Amino acid sequence: MTWNPDDLPAVRAEQALRAALATAGITFPSLGVDVASFASGAPLVSLGRLRAEDAERLAEVIRRGAAPGL
């Protein structure tokens, strides 16, 4: 069996988030898997930095999509 990094949950989560953000026209240039966090047993997805206008767009997308009571 060949090891495939795309099978790792953190990698799949990063790819899914990148695709969803792209659909909304948002780019996180630094988005990626935090490789150092693999040592902890709980790998993290690092959101990194983004432009102010993308942050505002992300806030709007979240506000529109947030269900009342959550």
trRosetta pair geometry for C-beta under 8 A, 3 or more apart (Angstrom, degrees):
i j d omega theta_ij theta_ji phi_ij phi_ji
3 7 7.9 -124 -168 37 55 126
4 7 4.7 88 81 -12 94 106
5 8 5.6 -33 -169 5 57 117
5 11 5.3 139 151 -76 83 165
6 11 5.6 -129 -121 122 33 134
6 12 6.8 84 180 -72 62 77
6 15 7.4 26 -139 -28 88 154
7 11 7.6 41 51 59 27 128
7 12 7.6 -2 -161 -45 16 112
8 11 4.3 79 69 9 96 108
8 12 6.8 -171 87 -8 47 85
8 33 7.6 54 103 -126 132 159
8 43 6.9 14 166 43 122 164
9 12 5.7 -57 -144 39 32 110
9 13 6.1 34 157 -22 67 107
9 43 7.3 150 74 59 87 118
10 13 5.6 -52 -145 36 31 113
10 14 6.4 34 154 -20 64 104
10 33 4.8 99 133 -129 113 114
10 34 8.0 -92 -178 38 143 67
10 37 7.8 161 -119 87 162 119
10 38 7.9 -127 28 -84 154 84
10 43 3.7 -82 -41 111 153 125
10 44 6.8 37 -132 59 130 9
10 45 5.7 -176 -162 -61 85 81
11 14 5.7 -51 -148 35 32 111
11 15 6.4 30 154 -17 64 107
11 33 5.6 -37 -83 -53 64 146
12 15 5.8 -57 -148 39 31 111
12 16 6.2 31 154 -20 66 108
13 16 5.7 -55 -144 38 30 111
13 17 6.2 28 157 -17 65 107
13 45 5.3 -116 106 -51 115 142
14 17 5.9 -57 -146 39 28 108
14 18 6.2 30 155 -21 64 108
14 31 6.4 153 -158 157 94 96
14 32 6.1 40 -151 -145 145 27
14 33 5.2 -97 -35 -54 150 82
14 45 4.8 -178 -77 -129 85 114
15 18 5.7 -52 -145 36 29 113
15 19 6.4 28 156 -18 63 106
16 19 5.9 -56 -149 37 29 110
16 20 6.3 26 154 -17 65 108
17 20 5.7 -55 -144 39 32 109
17 21 6.1 31 157 -18 66 107
17 31 6.8 -150 104 -163 116 137
17 45 6.6 115 15 161 150 154
18 21 5.9 -56 -147 39 27 110
18 22 6.3 30 153 -22 62 108
18 28 7.4 -111 -106 46 73 102
18 31 5.7 160 -86 112 95 146
19 22 5.6 -54 -148 34 30 114
19 23 6.6 37 152 -24 63 101
20 23 5.6 -49 -155 27 34 116
20 24 6.9 20 152 -6 63 105
21 24 5.8 -65 -155 45 35 103
21 26 4.3 -89 -172 81 89 99
21 27 6.8 133 136 -88 119 26
21 28 6.2 -32 167 -5 172 97
21 31 7.6 -174 28 -57 158 163
21 58 7.5 -15 -129 -99 98 104
22 25 7.4 45 -173 -76 34 21
22 26 7.3 -106 -71 58 25 57
22 27 7.3 50 -94 -85 69 71
24 57 6.7 152 145 148 106 111
24 58 7.5 99 115 -98 144 58
24 61 4.9 9 -149 -99 148 151
25 57 6.6 -92 88 175 97 153
26 50 7.3 13 -179 -162 95 148
26 54 4.9 117 -146 -158 83 97
26 57 5.4 -171 -85 98 104 123
26 58 5.4 93 -130 -69 156 89
26 61 7.2 -94 -27 -5 139 149
27 50 6.9 162 95 -136 56 104
27 51 7.8 36 70 14 91 106
27 54 6.1 -94 50 -112 60 149
28 31 3.7 83 96 -43 116 110
28 47 5.8 -86 -156 -171 150 69
28 48 5.8 127 170 61 101 102
28 49 7.7 151 -159 81 77 30
28 50 4.9 -64 -112 -76 65 114
28 54 7.4 176 -73 143 57 145
29 48 6.8 -109 78 115 62 139
29 49 6.9 -22 55 79 97 79
29 50 6.8 151 11 -104 79 61
30 46 6.8 -69 137 123 97 105
30 47 7.4 60 88 131 95 36
30 48 2.3 -159 95 178 117 158
30 49 5.2 65 9 30 136 69
30 50 7.7 -125 27 -58 92 64
31 45 7.4 4 -166 173 81 97
31 46 7.1 174 -143 92 36 65
31 47 6.1 -13 -103 -142 78 41
31 48 5.7 -120 -58 24 39 117
32 45 7.5 -169 107 -157 22 66
32 46 5.7 -9 67 57 68 100
32 48 7.1 50 18 -33 84 128
33 37 7.9 -126 171 49 74 111
33 43 6.2 -2 -166 171 106 121
33 44 7.5 141 -160 87 58 46
33 45 6.0 -48 -102 -108 57 62
33 46 7.1 103 -168 12 8 87
34 37 4.2 58 99 -2 109 117
34 43 6.8 171 65 -168 78 72
34 44 4.4 1 35 73 126 96
34 45 7.1 -172 -2 -112 87 9
34 46 4.5 104 -59 -38 97 110
35 38 6.0 -29 -173 -3 48 115
36 39 6.4 -37 178 12 53 111
37 40 5.4 -43 -167 25 62 116
37 42 6.7 -68 167 90 103 61
37 43 5.0 118 103 -135 104 46
37 44 4.2 -53 146 15 180 94
38 41 7.9 57 177 -66 41 22
38 43 5.0 13 -87 -89 63 102
40 43 7.7 158 59 -68 92 38
47 50 7.7 -55 157 -23 94 110
50 54 4.4 -99 161 87 118 129
50 55 5.6 148 89 -56 109 81
50 58 7.4 73 92 -17 158 139
51 54 4.6 90 60 7 83 104
51 55 7.1 -145 96 -8 43 85
52 55 5.5 -53 -149 33 34 114
52 56 6.5 34 153 -18 66 102
53 56 5.7 -49 -149 35 36 112
53 57 6.4 38 151 -19 65 104
54 57 5.5 -51 -146 38 36 113
54 58 6.2 40 153 -22 66 104
55 58 5.7 -51 -146 35 31 113
55 59 6.5 35 152 -21 63 103
56 59 5.7 -51 -150 33 33 113
56 60 6.6 32 152 -18 64 104
57 60 5.7 -55 -152 36 33 112
57 61 6.4 34 152 -20 67 105
58 61 5.7 -52 -146 36 33 112
58 62 6.3 31 155 -17 65 106
59 62 5.8 -57 -149 38 30 110
59 63 6.3 31 154 -20 65 106
60 63 5.7 -52 -145 36 31 112
60 64 6.3 28 157 -16 65 106
61 64 6.0 -57 -148 38 28 109
61 65 6.1 7 160 -3 64 117
62 65 6.1 -71 -141 49 26 99
62 66 5.8 38 161 -42 68 105
63 66 6.0 -44 -138 15 25 113
66 70 6.0 -141 -171 59 85 122
67 70 5.0 82 68 -18 85 122
